[in-house]
Amino acid sequence: MSSENSRNTATDADVYALMEECAAEASRVARGVRPEQLAGPTPCADWDVRALVNHWVCFTSHGLEHRAHRTPLPEELPKRDFAAEPGWAEAYAAQLDRALAAWAAPAAWEGDVDLGFLAMPAPEVAAVIVKEMAVHGWDVARATGQEFRASAGIAALVLRVAEDHGEMYRQYDGFADPVPVPPDAPDFDRALAATGRDPRHPAA
């Protein structure tokens, strides 16, 4: 998929700024998760909060850094129980900072990133991971009685990515079928609905 075939008109600097903003919000939500909530249900039917947090931490912080460096994610990381480690939320915030530092290098935005099943332009990979950070951040927030505060910029980016890549995600069971929402619904609600989430899902 080439950048010319997407509707992404954001510059690399725009996406990086939204990555920073989204990382700060993800860190805030992570710090709000209480230990007794880890066994609770989430909007992701197959995952409790612990499983969701482990996926979120692995792929939106460690994965984000490895994509910038074009290095494979170590095999042990997806199996790691981050949520069982003392201070995991602070460690997540610190790892997000390392990932942001990696993407601050201009070379990180050049060329393609090999995702294993396809290659994608680096700026689009960055946008896709911001989508993951925001959508799973919303999942964690909903599951733990919090709010994920998505700015207009984040909402627009997540909506664009969800619509552009929805077919691919559904092919790999990453998205459920879209949820109907009113055409005048806010962008972030429309983005969540495009991923198969009900934006009206009650908070815990």
N, C-alpha and C positions, 0 to 999 in steps of 0.2 A: 504494500500500500504506500503510495507516495503522498507527500504533503500536498501536492497539487490536487489530489483526489479527495481531500478532506475539506471541511468548511472552516478550518482553523485559520483565522486571520490574526491571531495573537502573535506577538513577537516573542522571541526567546526570553527577553527581559520581562515581558508580561507574565509568561508562564512561571518564570523563576519567582517573581514577586508573589504570585498566587501560591506557589509551593511553600514559600516561607510562611505566608499567612495561614495556610491550611495546617502546616506542621505545628505552629503555635497553638492553634485550636485543638488539634489532636492531642498535643501534650496536656492541655488544660483538661480535656475530657478524661484522659488516662489517669490523671492525678485525682479525679473525682470518683474513681472506682473503688468501692470498699471490699475488703477481703471476703466478707460474707455474701457478696453478690456474685462471686465467680461461678457458683453452681447454678445460677438462675438462667431462665430462658432468654432468648434473643429473637429479633425479627428474622434471623437466619435459622430456620426450623431445625436443621440438623446439628446446630452448634449451641452449646451453652456459652456463658460469658467467657469462661476460661479458654475454650477452643477459639472463640472469636478473637479475643485479645491476642492469643498466640499467633494466629494468622495475620492479624493487623500489624503487630510488632515486626514479625519476620519480613513480610513483603513490602511494607511501606517505609521501613527505616533501613534494615539491612539490605533488602532487595533494591531499594532506591540507590544506596551507595554503590552496590555492585554493578548496577546498570550503568552508572556514570563512568565507572572504571572499565567496563566491558569484561568483567570477571564473573565466573560462575558462582552462584550462591552455594556455599558449602552444604553438603548433603545433610549434615547434622542439624542445621538451623531449622528447617521446617518441622523437625521432630522435637525441638526444644520446648520445654514448659517454662516460657518466660514468666508467666503469671505466678509461678511458684517461687520465684526468686525475690528475696527482700529488695525493696526499692525498685521494682520493675518499671514503674511509671517514670521515675527519674532517669533510669537507664534508657528507656525508650526516648525520652526527650534528648538525652545526650547523643544517642545514635542518630536521631533525626538531625541534630546539629552537624554531625560528621557527614551525613548524606548531603545536606545543604552545602557544606564546604566543598564536597566533591563536584556538585553541579555548578558551583561558582566558577569553575574553570571553563573558559570558552571552548576548549576541546571536547568537553562532555556533550556539547550540543551539535557536534559535527558528525556527519555520516549516519549510518544505521546502527541499530542495536539488534543483535541476534537473540530472539526470544526462545529459540529452540524449535518452535513450530512455524515461525516466520520471522523475517527481519522487518523492522519498522524504523522510520526516521527518529533520531534521538529526541527531538522536541515533542514528537507525538508520544513516545514512551514516557517522557516526563509528565505529559498531560494525563495519560492513562493512570499513572501511579498517583497523581493528585486526586483523580477520580476515586481510586481505591481508598486513599487516605480519608477522603471526605465521606464516602458512602459507608464504609465500615466504621468511621468515627460516629456517624449518625446511628448506626446499629448499636454500638457500644453505649452511646448516650441514651438512646431509647430504653435499652435493657437495664440501665442503672439510674433511671430517674433524672437524667440530665437533658440539656438542650445542646445540639450541635449548631453553632452559629455560623452559617454560611453566608458570606457577603454576596453581593450581586455578581461580583467577578468570579468567585468560586462557583456559584450556582450556574452561571452561564457556561463556564468551562466544563463542568461536570455534565450538564445537559448535552452539550455538543458531543462530548466523548461517548456518553451513553447512547446517543442516537446514531453516531457514526459507526460504532463498534458493536452495537447490540446484537446483530446477527452472528458475529464471531463469538461473542460471549455465550449466547444461547447454544451455539454449536458445541461448545465445550462445557455446557451446564453451569456456566458462571452467572447467568441471569435466568430468572424465571420469566414467564410470559408477562408482557407489560400490563400494568394495572390502570384501568380507566381513571382519568382525572379530568376536571373541566378544562376546556381550552385556555381559559384565562387564569389557570392556577399559577402560583409563583414558579419561577424557573427551577428552584431546588425541589419542589414537590414534583414537578414534571420529570426532573432527572431521576428522582427516586423511583417514580412510577415506571420509567423506561427500563429500570433495572429489575423490575418485578417486585418492588417493595411498595407497600401501602403507606403513603406519607401520613395517613391518619392513625397508624399503629400506635396504641396507647403507650405512654411511658410507664416504666415499672414503678 
